[in-house]
Each structure stands twice: as structure tokens, then as C-alpha cells.
Amino acid sequence: MGVKIGVFPASGALGSSVVNHLAKLVPVSDLVLIARYPEKRYDLQQAGAKVRKADYDEPSTLDTAFEGVDVLMLISYASFEIDHRVKVRNPSYITQVSSLSNNDNQAHHLAINAAVKSGVKHIFYSSLGFGGDLTDHSIAHVMGAHIQTEKYLSSLQDTVSHTIVREGLYTESFPIYTAFFDPQNPADEVAIPHSGSGPGVAWVKRDELGEATAKLIASYINGPTSFEYLNKAVLLSGSREISLAETVEIIGQAIGQPLKIREISVDEFVNLPQIGDKLTYHGVNLSREWATAWEAIRRGETAVVSPALREILGREPENYETTIKALMG
């Protein structure tokens, strides 16, 4: 029997990409796919993968989710808020899981604790590309839960080894950095609390992040003791930093209209009509917290260009213009 690889959650955008690329690198029968909507992975179940149901929002489902898994790809909770990302709705469940952490009311921690109890030997964690060159600090609210989880994994390295994969900012996520600019109904400008100048973003195609992450997992399985990123972090970025002004100009070129940034205040941003409830989670409006992402970009947190993605893929990553053009097609 081969090394069993768990992916949780396995049906989201990044998770699906990681799984699809893993299926080309390892026997499908070695995959354990864990998802809120397991029916989305029945395609691979037919090919021999195990498929299980579990949900960050239902901590009790984590109890048996990772049984038999040797290596776990843990993908972060899909939101940018800290409280719900790291806290659960059922605090009484905390005592049922583990006493490994002094901060066991964190959802990521609960998943990690459940994995440890189930005998998982190594955890890959999908972090995010804020924080500059792998620093443990970020001004971006969206990075808060990631840094907490990274630190927790590091504290457990004598119990379970880990690899932190700081996934660069997805090109596909451009709407949240452009005040939800809609290419199908384009405005004349992008109004954000940033001038567009200064340090930018090393944008990266999401499916290439999934491919590189899958290759990292396969590399660990083929040689765990010599694995380059054992108990370390790796930043996967695009091969070029692009200012927000150029980011927007390229979007404009792809849709065939001139497009520029108009800098506004954070107060103006939170009241933009297109924001609506898009940045409201569990009844709490976090628009102002989200605006810290632009301050992080301004400080250069997302401008670091790492060679790791190119080295892992064995080719140059797809450039931002190509990905944007395909998205607009």
C-alpha cells in the first residue's frame, strides 16, 4: 500500500486543482478526499479514491476525517476573517478534540489536532502570499489567521512535521483587489484606497499554484527525509511584480477600454455601492478590515518574486496578461 494523501477541503477551487494534479502524480487509490460536498469528488471515487464528508463549520466531523491519512494537505477556511476562520461555533467540542493547544477554539487548530490524533505524519498548509519574504508579520487582516496557523504548526514540529505553502495572490482574485470590478459591466475607473503606484503584486495563476503544491506533496512522499521544505515555508509567486496601476491597465486592455485607478479613502471604500454585503461575514461587515490589504501591498508585502514556483513547475509561470486575457474571454 502506498502513502495515503488526504486533501481537506478537496472540492474548492485550490483544493480541486491540487487534487486534479495529484491524480496525475500518484495512484488515485492513495488519495483521501475530504469535503463539505463530497459528491463533487465522486469522479475520483469512481477511479479508486476514498471520499469523505467533513466541514470546518461542523467540528465533530473532523473526528474521523483523517483516519488512515499519512500526509495531509490542509487548505485554509475560505474567507478572510480571523474570528470565524480560527474559531468554531461549538466551543463545547473543544475538550473532545485535544489538549494540544492553549488556543483550541481555533478551527484550523481543531483540524490539525484531529489530524495528529489520527496519526498524520506530515501536514502541508495553504497559507497566503502576504508577509513579504516569509516573515511572520503582516499588516493585512486577511493574513492574520494564516500566521496564527503557521505558528501553531511550528510549535508542533516535534509531533508532526509540516510545510507552509504561501500561495501567491491568485490572478483570478483580482476583483477583491479592484473593489469588485465587473468586466461584464465595467465601470470607467477602479476606486480603491491605493494610488496604484509603488510596490505591486507578483500575481500567479491559481491552477499553477495547485500544480506546484501537488508536486511538492509528491516530492515529499518520494523522499521525506531529504525534502527541501521539511518544517519550512515556501513562497509560490509569479515571476514578475506588477503595480496595481498596471494591473488595472492590463484588465482594461483585455476588455477593450481604458481603465485607471482613482484613489479614495477607506471611509469612501466601505461605502461604495458595489461592496454591498460582499465583505460581510456572519453578520459582521469587515470592509474596513479588508482595506488593510492595500496598505500591505503599499508596504511591499506582495511584491516579493520567488523562484520557487518556476523551479517546481520546471517552466516559467504563465504571465498575468495571458491569464487575464483567458479570464476575460
Secondary structure as UniProt FT lines:
FT   STRAND          5..8
FT   HELIX           13..25
FT   HELIX           28..30
FT   STRAND          31..35
FT   HELIX           38..41
FT   HELIX           42..46
FT   TURN            47..48
FT   STRAND          50..53
FT   TURN            56..57
FT   HELIX           59..62
FT   TURN            63..68
FT   STRAND          71..75
FT   HELIX           83..86
FT   HELIX           91..93
FT   HELIX           94..97
FT   TURN            102..105
FT   HELIX           107..117
FT   TURN            118..119
FT   STRAND          122..128
FT   TURN            132..134
FT   HELIX           141..143
FT   HELIX           144..155
FT   TURN            156..159
FT   STRAND          161..167
FT   HELIX           171..173
FT   HELIX           174..177
FT   TURN            178..179
FT   TURN            183..184
FT   STRAND          189..192
FT   HELIX           206..222
FT   HELIX           224..226
FT   TURN            228..231
FT   STRAND          232..236
FT   HELIX           244..255
FT   STRAND          260..263
FT   HELIX           266..270
FT   TURN            273..279
FT   STRAND          280..281
FT   TURN            282..283
FT   STRAND          284..285
FT   HELIX           287..290
FT   HELIX           292..298
FT   TURN            299..302
FT   HELIX           308..313
FT   HELIX           320..328
//
